[in-house]
Structure formats: C-alpha cells, structure tokens
C-alpha cells in the first residue's frame, strides 16, 4: 500500500512539473506590466503667480511663450494600452526668459511637476489623459532688481490638474494643459507638447 501511495505521489509531482513547463510564461499572460518612461516637454506657454504677501498690492507673476529649452522627465507606466494605463511621472522645466513686462523684477522661472495620470484609449492610437498632482515653482531666479534682491524668493507649491490628448505608435505625442492653484492666490498654468517613449505594453 505504501508503495502504491508513493508511486501515485511521484506521478502527481511529475504531472505538475510537466504542466508547469508547458504553460506559458507569467508575463505572457499578464494583463498589465510596469514600464519605465522617458519624455521631453516643450512649453508653448506658461504663467506662474507667487503667493500674495500682505504688503503686496497684487501678486507677483511672470510668463513666457515658446520656451527654447525642453523640460526633461521620466516615470513609470503600467496597464494595458487597449484598456487603461496609469502613470507616475516627474519632470524639471527651466524658463530662462520668463518675465513680467508690466513690472520687471527679474527673469527666469523653474518648475518641478509631479503627476499621477490615467490614459484612456479613444480608438486606434488616439488617447485622452487626465491626472493631477503637485508642482513646485520659483520665479525671478536671476537678474533680479536691487530692491527685489532684499526680498525672500522661496519655491511655492500648487495643486495641479492636467488634461491631455495624444497619439501613440512606438512613441507617444500629446498636447497638454495643466492648471494649478493654492493658498494666497498662487497659480500656475502650463500649456505644451510632450514627446516620449516607453517599452511595449501588453495588447
């Protein structure tokens, strides 16, 4: 009896090993996977407004059209491109010629947006993307006036929401609009073009 049970046990183990070898690999059956993502971010227009101080008549702000330097960013993306994708991304953007024409106090701005996005397919290779997060920004970072140099100029944070429409076929290209707001009228607005790539996702 013991020998029969031993033989049965060995047959069950061998059968399980054989099934495991014939089964497709785990990643072939995966419904989604993680993928690194890299992109460049061209700004078509931005406008940043610092938090209003009690001594200010109006909040200080500046903007720039068609930035000459692209922003650089990266992150991770997961999901299945025929259903829904989720991404976490961060980037750095520098605007050397950003200024306020009405009341010059300095030049230059920089921002660090960190976003979580959902990418929704619209058919074919067209998709829509919605998301949000936070953005740290600073304005008047160089060539400040003598009076303005005496004032503190810290980074300020805004809560941002982003809406984008794009296409994806090997690489992705999307147009986006991102708006942010926080206490004391601090405001950020970014409109631009993002071009990037990530490794293939499961269809």
FENKA-V255037 format. One record per residue. RES is the residue in three letters. PHI is phi as a letter, one per 30 degrees, with the letter a starting at -180 (none if undefined). PSI is psi in degrees with one decimal (NA if undefined). Layout:
res=RES phi=PHI psi=PSI
res=RES phi=PHI psi=PSI
This chain:
res=UNK phi=none psi=-42.1
res=UNK phi=d psi=-39.2
res=UNK phi=d psi=-38.9
res=UNK phi=d psi=-45.3
res=UNK phi=d psi=-38.7
res=UNK phi=d psi=-42.9
res=UNK phi=d psi=-42.1
res=UNK phi=d psi=-42.1
res=UNK phi=d psi=-42.9
res=UNK phi=d psi=-38.8
res=UNK phi=d psi=-42.0
res=UNK phi=d psi=-43.4
res=UNK phi=d psi=-44.2
res=UNK phi=d psi=-39.7
res=UNK phi=d psi=-42.3
res=UNK phi=d psi=-39.2
res=UNK phi=d psi=-41.3
res=UNK phi=d psi=-41.7
res=UNK phi=d psi=-41.4
res=UNK phi=d psi=-34.9
res=UNK phi=d psi=-34.3
res=UNK phi=d psi=-20.8
res=UNK phi=d psi=149.0
res=UNK phi=d psi=156.6
res=UNK phi=d psi=157.9
res=UNK phi=e psi=-43.0
res=UNK phi=d psi=-18.2
res=UNK phi=d psi=-28.9
res=UNK phi=c psi=-2.3
res=UNK phi=d psi=139.7
res=UNK phi=d psi=-22.5
res=UNK phi=a psi=168.9
res=UNK phi=a psi=164.6
res=UNK phi=d psi=148.0
res=UNK phi=b psi=136.0
res=UNK phi=d psi=154.0
res=UNK phi=b psi=136.6
res=UNK phi=b psi=145.1
res=UNK phi=a psi=160.5
res=UNK phi=c psi=151.4
res=UNK phi=b psi=108.1
res=UNK phi=c psi=124.4
res=UNK phi=d psi=124.2
res=UNK phi=d psi=-32.0
res=UNK phi=a psi=141.8
res=UNK phi=b psi=153.8
res=UNK phi=b psi=121.8
res=UNK phi=b psi=136.1
res=UNK phi=b psi=125.0
res=UNK phi=d psi=159.0
res=UNK phi=e psi=140.1
res=UNK phi=d psi=132.0
res=UNK phi=c psi=159.2
res=UNK phi=d psi=-28.6
res=UNK phi=d psi=-9.9
res=UNK phi=d psi=138.3
res=UNK phi=d psi=-36.9
res=UNK phi=b psi=153.8
res=UNK phi=d psi=146.6
res=UNK phi=d psi=137.0
res=UNK phi=b psi=166.3
res=UNK phi=a psi=163.2
res=UNK phi=a psi=175.5
res=UNK phi=a psi=142.7
res=UNK phi=c psi=137.7
res=UNK phi=h psi=74.4
res=UNK phi=d psi=141.5
res=UNK phi=d psi=-20.6
res=UNK phi=c psi=130.9
res=UNK phi=d psi=148.0
res=UNK phi=d psi=156.2
res=UNK phi=c psi=138.3
res=UNK phi=a psi=169.9
res=UNK phi=a psi=176.1
res=UNK phi=l psi=-158.8
res=UNK phi=b psi=151.6
res=UNK phi=b psi=142.0
res=UNK phi=b psi=154.3
res=UNK phi=k psi=-155.4
res=UNK phi=b psi=118.0
res=UNK phi=d psi=-15.9
res=UNK phi=d psi=-8.0
res=UNK phi=b psi=-74.2
res=UNK phi=a psi=135.9
res=UNK phi=c psi=145.9
res=UNK phi=b psi=135.3
res=UNK phi=b psi=149.7
res=UNK phi=c psi=127.8
res=UNK phi=b psi=153.9
res=UNK phi=b psi=150.0
res=UNK phi=a psi=166.4
res=UNK phi=b psi=135.8
res=UNK phi=b psi=132.5
res=UNK phi=b psi=131.0
res=UNK phi=b psi=92.1
res=UNK phi=d psi=-25.4
res=UNK phi=c psi=14.8
res=UNK phi=d psi=133.7
res=UNK phi=a psi=171.4
res=UNK phi=c psi=112.4
res=UNK phi=d psi=-28.5
res=UNK phi=d psi=-31.7
res=UNK phi=b psi=79.8
res=UNK phi=d psi=127.1
res=UNK phi=b psi=-5.3
res=UNK phi=l psi=-176.7
res=UNK phi=b psi=161.1
res=UNK phi=i psi=143.0
res=UNK phi=b psi=157.2
res=UNK phi=b psi=148.5
res=UNK phi=b psi=153.3
res=UNK phi=b psi=85.3
res=UNK phi=d psi=140.6
res=UNK phi=b psi=120.2
res=UNK phi=b psi=151.4
res=UNK phi=c psi=125.8
res=UNK phi=b psi=149.9
res=UNK phi=c psi=127.8
res=UNK phi=c psi=122.3
res=UNK phi=c psi=121.4
res=UNK phi=d psi=139.9
res=UNK phi=c psi=0.2
res=UNK phi=k psi=131.5
res=UNK phi=i psi=-131.7
res=UNK phi=c psi=14.2
res=UNK phi=c psi=140.5
res=UNK phi=b psi=162.0
res=UNK phi=c psi=146.9
res=UNK phi=b psi=131.8
res=UNK phi=b psi=145.1
res=UNK phi=a psi=-170.2
res=UNK phi=a psi=174.2
res=UNK phi=l psi=-141.4
res=UNK phi=b psi=156.1
res=UNK phi=b psi=131.2
res=UNK phi=c psi=130.4
res=UNK phi=b psi=157.2
res=UNK phi=b psi=138.3
res=UNK phi=b psi=168.5
res=UNK phi=h psi=55.0
res=UNK phi=c psi=-13.4
res=UNK phi=a psi=167.2
res=UNK phi=h psi=40.7
res=UNK phi=d psi=148.6
res=UNK phi=d psi=159.8
res=UNK phi=e psi=-42.5
res=UNK phi=d psi=-36.9
res=UNK phi=d psi=-22.3
res=UNK phi=d psi=-20.5
res=UNK phi=d psi=-10.8
res=UNK phi=c psi=142.5
res=UNK phi=d psi=147.0
res=UNK phi=b psi=66.3
res=UNK phi=d psi=166.9
res=UNK phi=d psi=150.6
res=UNK phi=b psi=152.6
res=UNK phi=c psi=139.6
res=UNK phi=b psi=148.5
res=UNK phi=d psi=126.4
res=UNK phi=c psi=150.9
res=UNK phi=b psi=144.6
res=UNK phi=b psi=140.6
res=UNK phi=b psi=134.1
res=UNK phi=b psi=154.3
res=UNK phi=b psi=136.2
res=UNK phi=a psi=-175.7
res=UNK phi=b psi=154.8
res=UNK phi=b psi=122.4
res=UNK phi=a psi=86.4
res=UNK phi=i psi=-56.7
res=UNK phi=c psi=165.5
res=UNK phi=c psi=143.8
res=UNK phi=b psi=128.0
res=UNK phi=b psi=149.1
res=UNK phi=c psi=134.7
res=UNK phi=b psi=155.1
res=UNK phi=b psi=127.5
res=UNK phi=b psi=125.8
res=UNK phi=b psi=137.9
res=UNK phi=b psi=151.9
res=UNK phi=a psi=149.4
res=UNK phi=a psi=-168.4
res=UNK phi=d psi=154.2
res=UNK phi=h psi=35.8
res=UNK phi=i psi=17.2
res=UNK phi=d psi=131.7
res=UNK phi=b psi=143.4
res=UNK phi=b psi=142.8
res=UNK phi=b psi=124.4
res=UNK phi=b psi=131.2
res=UNK phi=b psi=130.5
res=UNK phi=a psi=-168.5
res=UNK phi=b psi=129.8
res=UNK phi=c psi=131.7
res=UNK phi=b psi=127.4
res=UNK phi=a psi=-176.9
res=UNK phi=a psi=158.0
res=UNK phi=b psi=165.1
res=UNK phi=d psi=164.3
res=UNK phi=d psi=140.3
res=UNK phi=c psi=157.5
res=UNK phi=d psi=133.5
res=UNK phi=d psi=NA
